[in-house]
Amino acid sequence: MVSSEPGTFAYDVWHKRHPALFQRLKEALPYGPARRDALDALLEETLSGTLTPLPSDADEASLWNGPWDRGHYGKGWTEAPFLWAESYFYRRLRGATGYAYDGAGSGGTAGDRAWRGVDPFAPFKEAELVGSAVEGQLAALDTLEEALVDERTDALLLGALWGNRADLGFLITAAESEGDRPLVADDRDALRALLRTTEERGGHVVLVADNAGRELIPDLLLAAHLLDSGRASTLALHVKPHPYYVSDAVTSDVLAALRRIAAAPGAAGRAGHRLWAALEEGRLEIRTAAFSCAPLTYDAMPEALRAEFASAALTVFKGDLNYRRLVGDRHWAPTTPFADVTAYFPGPVAALRTLKSDVAVGLDAATVTALDGSGEAWRTNGAHALIHVRD
Ligand SMILES: O=P(O)(O)OC[C@H]1O[C@](O)(CO)[C@@H](O)[C@@H]1O
């Protein structure tokens, strides 16, 4: 998948979404002239320049110039694979904003540490945690208190799934779509069945999170339920080690979401306190792997991460980007079985994702015919969602 062709989804990401993103970044934080110039230069470079490697002393240079280098330096930004180039774009954005160190030779602001570690997307993510939408998500938990475990599992899986629609990068140029629709692929029965057997397979569940704020709240409520119900005896929540794809969650976002949940009245507040205790006891662990911000698909994951997923009774991937990385960022025939494209994965795996890119697998032929006949941009408009499982 490349982004050089006008009219394609990937082309629009560079030419429509990113310019709007830069504008919002410059409005959200009072970056000085040097940072603003660096942002303008980066935007211009991505639209008409070529990919250049990081200086060897820059943050993450050993990864980008080492195991993540796929020979794209020297190409135009939109000529490299979309997945690789967009991931590198977020690394360069971390440098332009001063979050990351771009190396001694990279210009007048390189030695300035004032903005080091300041998440450029924090204002957007923080805004997500206030307001009625989150209040509604938290209050909804009260309605599940009397429900049977499987009913709760089902409701919380759906909450976590549709929470993925609240992706700030996507919402920059997309209209928020209307209510939840029937899932285009729905392996919920198989997923619930798998969750009933996690204990006999060690009980460890990995949840690879996606976005902060309105997605992370339902993800954490799902995690609380899995731990409370014994569907998971331990749970690892993977978040990004760095700000990425605008709203992707980092550790500080987990803590902010957790504080928000714990401050809620009723069932949500109680779940928040149990999550807090689970972190203290080690039953819940927040984890960050460098590979979570890699420009590569999961079949190229490093051995340590492979071993971690192999040790889990179930790994759940949230979101569109994780999905692209899990199944391969290609123009698959949408009827290609999910089990085939994830056969390399070292353990049982599930994906919960709203559709926000051209990649689609695991759909049945009748569904594809209906979606194609609908006339809507069903692959990319964020209005559809799916749940896949492979045991
Ligand atoms: O937050 P998610 O669900 O991973 O979505 C990431 C979005 O960014 C993209 O990678 C494009 O920027 C799309 O695949 C998707 O719309």
The ligand as an ORCA input file, in Angstrom:
! r2SCAN-3c Opt
* xyz 0 1
  O      -6.526      4.598     15.845
  P      -6.630      3.517     14.843
  O      -7.912      2.788     14.929
  O      -5.464      2.607     14.880
  O      -6.658      4.210     13.434
  C      -5.516      4.772     12.869
  C      -5.887      5.567     11.688
  O      -4.773      6.070     11.107
  C      -4.532      5.461      9.838
  O      -3.438      4.666     10.002
  C      -4.275      6.517      8.823
  O      -3.613      7.558      9.357
  C      -5.737      4.648      9.494
  O      -5.433      3.341      9.300
  C      -6.631      4.806     10.650
  O      -7.693      5.577     10.218
*
